[in-house]
Amino acid sequence: MQPNTFIGIIPARYASTRFPGKPLADIGGMTMIERVYRQASKALDHVLVATDDARIFDTVEAFGGNAVMTSPDHRSGTDRCFEAYTRSGSDASVIINIQGDEPFVDPAQIEALKSCFDTPQVQIATLVRRFNPERGFDALFNPNTPKVVMDSAMNALYFSRSIIPYVRGAEWKEWLHKTTFHTHIGMYAYRADVLAEIVKLPQSSLELAESLEQLRWLQAGYKIRVGVTDIETIGIDTPADLEAAIKLLNSNGRE
């Protein structure tokens, strides 16, 4: 069997309801998209930004990165990744979808995703993190933090905005000490042939209910292998998140 080859694709849209122009936001003298690109390049030989905006395209080209223009009409980053992959002419066997709003993405997280494909049967992979009970029940209950449960082979059984698993026979305040919860990190990797298939799937009833794209794939019968990381991620959704990231950068002296 041929060894796996990888390409990292970073979907980056200019339009955003909560933070227009987010990929071009300045973080310590470097745009967010450049920080993501440089972090991803530490774990991948081939990285590509998929965008629908000339300003982002030009910015990536200016710092020496690779970018491709894609349609503005995509429903998701997965669809944008697939168009970018096909337009790039890449022959990589695995595509890694890297969030464009996580400027401090750790190369070790990308390596964890890559290692999932050491098993030839793996179709799709993603990452989860053990929830730290010290963060408290309110953080676990947050519907913007999807939860996931896995089978014994580390394939995802289900993702939910609700708390899963439900802990029967205990008051909710005790749940954090009764079992281990896992929260989802929205970074995916797909075999190229599988990605070509899943972008053709219609939205599923579970996806529409929870507004979680990965449920479409599970409901269609695809398996999602889960890698576990203990590394904290910092997603930037709002200008307030950006200010917090800049403070973190300054306090930690991160590059």
N, C-alpha and C positions, 0 to 999 in steps of 0.2 A: 504494500500500500504506500502511495506517495505521502511524504510528510506534509503536514498542514502548512499553508502559507497564509499570512494575515495582512489585512489592510484596516486601518482605523479611519472611520468617517465621522466627522463632526458636523451634524446638522446645525445651521445657524441662520435664523430668521431675523430680519430687522424689526418687523412689526411685532409688538407685544402690548397687550392691554395694560399690564401693570408696569412695564418698563421698556418703552420703545428704544430701539438702538442699543439694547443691552450688550450684544457681542462687541461693540466698539467702546464700551465703558472703560475708563482709565483706572488701572489698579497698580499703583506704585510705578507709574511711568510706562506701563505696557498695557495694551488693550486686553480685555478678557479673552478674546478669541486667540490671541497670540500666546497667552499663558496656557490655555488648554492645549493648543497645538504643540507647544514645546514640551509640556509634561507628557503628552501622548507619545511624542517622538522618542522619549527615553525608553519606551518599551516596544516600539514598533518602527520598522524600517520604512513603512509607507503610511503616510497620513494625508488625509484629504478633507478639506472643508466643503460642505455642500450647502450652498446658500441660494437665496432668491433675490439678493440685493447687490447691486454693483458696488456700493460703498464697502460692504464686507469683502466682496471678491477682491477689490483693489487693495484693501488693507492687508489681506493675506498675501497677495502677490508682492506687496511692498516689503514685507518682512522676510520674503524668500520662501513662503509656504506654497502649497499646492491647493487650488480651489477649483470648483466647477459650479457653473450656474445651473440651477434646477427650477422646476415649475413653482410658481407661488401658490398652487392650488392643492398641494399635498395635505392629506388628512393628518399625517403624523410624521415624526422623525424617521420611522422605519421606511415609509414610502419614499421619503427624500433620500435616504441612504441607498435604496435600491436604484433609483434613477442615477444618482452620482456614481454608483459602482458600475452600472452598465455604460454610462457616458465616458467614464475614465478609461475603459478598455482594460481594466485590471483583470488578471487571471487568478487572484487570490482565492483560496478555497474557503476562507472564513472572513466575514466582515464584522468588525467590532464597531458598534454604535456608541460613540462617546458623547456624553452630555456637553453641550457648548456653554453651559452656565456654571460649570464647576472648575474654576481656574486653578485649583490646587489638587486636581485629580492625581492620585498617587500611582506611579508606574506599577507598583506591586499589585494594585487592584486589576490592572490590565493583564498582568502576568497570571493572576488567579483565573481570570476568564479564559485566557489562552490555554491554560493547563486542563480545563474542562474537556477540551477537544482531543486530549490524549486518548480518550475512549472513542473509538470510531462511530459508535452508535449515537453519540450526542448530536442533536439537531440544533438546539438553541441553548444558550447559557446566559445566566444573569448572576447578580451578586446579592447577598443578604448580609445583615449584620445582627449579631446578638444584641437584643435590647438591654441597655444598662438599667437595672431597677432603680438606681439612684436618681434617674431622670423623672421618676414619678409617673403616676397613673394618667395624669392629664396629657403628658407627652405621648404615652402609648395610645391613648384614646383618639389623638389627633387624626382626623380622617385624611389629612394631607400626607400622612405617613402610612403607606400601605403595609400591611402585615402579610406574612406568608408562612405556610406550613409545608413540610417536605415529607416524602416517604423515606424508607430506610436506605434507598439507593441515591438519595439526595436529588431526586426529581421533585419539582414543585407540584404539590397537590392542589393548592388554591391560593390566590391572592385576594385580599379584602381590605377595604377601608375600615371595616369593623375589626374588633379585637378577635383574633383567632390564635389558639383554640379558646373556646369557652371553658372556664374552670368551674365545673359543677361542684356543689357542696361547700363552696367557700364564698365569703363576701368579697365583692370586687376589690376592696382595699387590700385583700390578702393575695390576690392573684399573682402579683409580681414575684412573690416568694414561693409560689406553688409550682410553677413551671417556667420553662425558658421560652421567651417570645423572640421572634425574628422580624426585623423590618427590612423592607425591600430597598435596594439601591438601583436606580433606574438606568443601569448600563447593561446593554445586551450584546450578544454575539450570535451570529447565525452562519450555518453553512450556506454557501452561495445558492445551491439548488433549493434549499428550504426557504431562504429569503424570497426567491422568485415565486414560490408557491404561496407564502402567507400574505404577500401584498395583494393577492387576488381574492382573498377571503372577504366575504361581507361581514359587517359588524354583527356580533352575536348578542344574544339576549343578556348574558352575564356581563359582557363588556358595556352594554348600554345601561345596565343597572348600576354598575360600580364605577363606570368611566375609567376602566383599566384595560388598555389595549391588549395586554398579555393574556387576558381571559379569553379573547377571541381565538388565540392559538391553542390554548388548553382545551377549549370547548370543541375545537375541530379535530382534536386527537393528537396534536403535537406534544412532545415532551420537552420540558425546560429543565436543564440541569442547573443546579444551584451551587455556586461557590460561596464560601463564607469568608468575610473579611472583618477585622476588628478596627480598621482604619476609618476614622470619621470623615465624612464628605461635607463640603460646604457648597450648597446650591444657592445661586443668587437669582431670586425672583423679583425683587423690588429694590428701589434705591436704598432703602434702609438696610437690606442685606448687603448691598455693596459697601456701605459705610462700615458695617461689621467686619467685612472681609479685609478692608483696608486697615482697620485697627489691628486685626489678627496679623496681617502682613508686617505691620510696623513693630508689633510687640514680639513677634517670633523671629524677626529678621529673615523671613523666608525670601527666596529669590523670585 
